[in-house]
């Protein structure tokens, strides 16, 4: 009996000291951070700011891998199919996690069942920005101009049924304007075409637009925040500009494939939270208009569920149906 008790079944190996040693040795090679949008957008900016200090704490490089398209769901689907070994993580924004379930009729994954939440990373409000060639300087002037030119203005988004697409539809509903939605594969190409004049306005985040606003390539009319941002003190809030009912923004959070060992989830959470709580890093985020928002995995899971509910209610309000 004594000798038989030393024999370990495959199931027992999973919780044996040998199995734990494998987890404790993680990471022994670089970790890939998938991002569902092209370089230059707000999610990409946040990810690249986080990757270096997180890699320093993990003891291995965190390599950013951009897989743009389909409102972030291409990258998310790739992470869902990856090995659950901790070497593939997803830095997601709201579209591929909390909006896709209500906007896509045939989801390639279940964000709640197939992705394991690690931590919320940051939250950002949307700016309404226009091409400077548009003859408007205030939100009031913009709404008046759009009403005087129905169907002539185009607005860009990260992709169909993404957060700023829904924000754009909410804006149209609140103001009664008629404009045309033009979806892109992410914030980067959306902003490029806005600057070039291919579209006339968009809703996007501080990391994506503030540098262009400061250089004069874009004009900011309002920001969907409770108060003016330190990085853009001259830009009024929507409430100050006369549209208090408008809200809009996005968030970034870390996920792993569903079966990733909890020990690895806890390690990534602890190191990410430590980075986010560093005063220097929080200041860097703030300069980009991002509010560092560390959470436990359980808190982040509840946050995602609340976001799904919020966007489902908005989609019903503005008449967006799953396709």
Secondary structure, 3 states (H helix, E strand, C coil): CCCHHHCCCHHHHCCCHHHHHHHHCCCCCCEEEEECCCCCCHHHHHHHHHHHHHHHHHCCCEEEEECCCHHHHHHHHHHHHCCCCCCEEEEEEHHHHHHHHHHCCCCCCCHHHHEEEEEEEEEEEEEEEEECCCCCCCHHHHHHHHHHCCCCCEEEECCCCCHHHHHHHHHHHHHCCCCEEEECCCHHHHHHHHHHCCCCEEEEEHHHHHHHHHHCCEEEEEECCCCCCHHHCCCCECCCCCCCCCCCEEEEEEEEECCCCHHHHHHHHHHHHHHHCCHHHHHHHHHCCCEECCCCHHHHHHHHHHHHHHHHHHHHHHCCCCC
